[in-house]
């Protein structure tokens, strides 16, 4: 049986090659500085592209492009409200990843 995202596994990554591939894909998706900042911002709650762009000091076009990558990897999702797309984290463990990364000193 292959790895299914969202289903708890008992084997560590070191013993589960398919899970390791999935986790590596998640890490690649957030490995870009702006995408990491977007994820960190979304840890605090939903935001629309304009608010993200303003908070991050980037253009809406670039933020939208990075959000598209995060969406295609199943890490964020959008819902429409009042003509705006509001983005939220769907991979719940990203909050823990961001907290862990914020502790890195180098």
N, C-alpha and C positions, 0 to 999 in steps of 0.2 A: 504494500500500500504506500503510495507517495505522500509527500508532505502536504498537508492541508493548512493554509494560513488560518489562524484563529482557533485551531483545535490544539488543546494542550498536549504537549509531548512529554514523555518521561525520560527520554534519552537526551543527554547533553549534546550540544552542537558537535563536539569532537567525535561523537559516535554516530551522527546522523547526517550523511552527506547531502541529502535533499534539503534538510532544514538549513544546513550551512549555506547552500546556494540561495535560499530564500532570504536569509538574514543578510548575506552579502549584497543582494539586490536592494534591500532596504537601506543598508549603509551607503551604497553607491548613490541612491536617490537623494540622500540628505548630505552627501559629501561636498556639495557646492556651497560656498559661504552664504550666498543669498538664500538658497533653499533652507539651509540650516537656520538662518535668522527668521525666515518665514515660519518654519515649524516652531521655533522658540516663541514667536509672537502668538501663534495660534494656540499654544499651551495655555494662554490666559483666557482664551475664548474666541468665538467666531468673529470674523472681520470681513469687510468687503475689500475689493482690490484697491480702491482709492485710499482707504484708511491704511492698508498695509504699505502701499507705495509711499504715503506721507511719513509713516512711522519709520520706514526703512531707508528713506532718502533715495529711492529708486523710481524710475518711470513706471507708470501703470502697465505699459507694454511689456517691459522686462519682468515685472512681478507676475503678470498674467502668463507669460511664457514659462516661468519657473513653477507656477501653480499647476500648469498643464502637465508638467513632468511629474510633480507630486501626485496629481490625480491619476495619471496613467499607471503609477505604481501602487495605487490603492491606499495611499497614505492620508490624503485629504479628500473631502467631498464638498460639493457646492449645493446650496439651495437658493432658489430665487425668491426675493421679497422686495416689493416696491421697485421693480425694475433693476435691482442690483443682485449680483450673485454674492452670497455670504459663504465664506469658506470655513471649514472646521476640520479638526483632526478626526480621522476614523480609526487609525491605528493607535489604540489606547496606550501602548507601551512606548510611544515616542516621548511622552512626558518624562518617563524615567530615563530614557536615553539622553534627553536634553539636560536633565538634572545631573546625570553622570558626567556628561561632557563639560558642563559648567565648572566642575571640580578639577578638570585637567589644568595643570599648571604650564604645560608646554604644548 
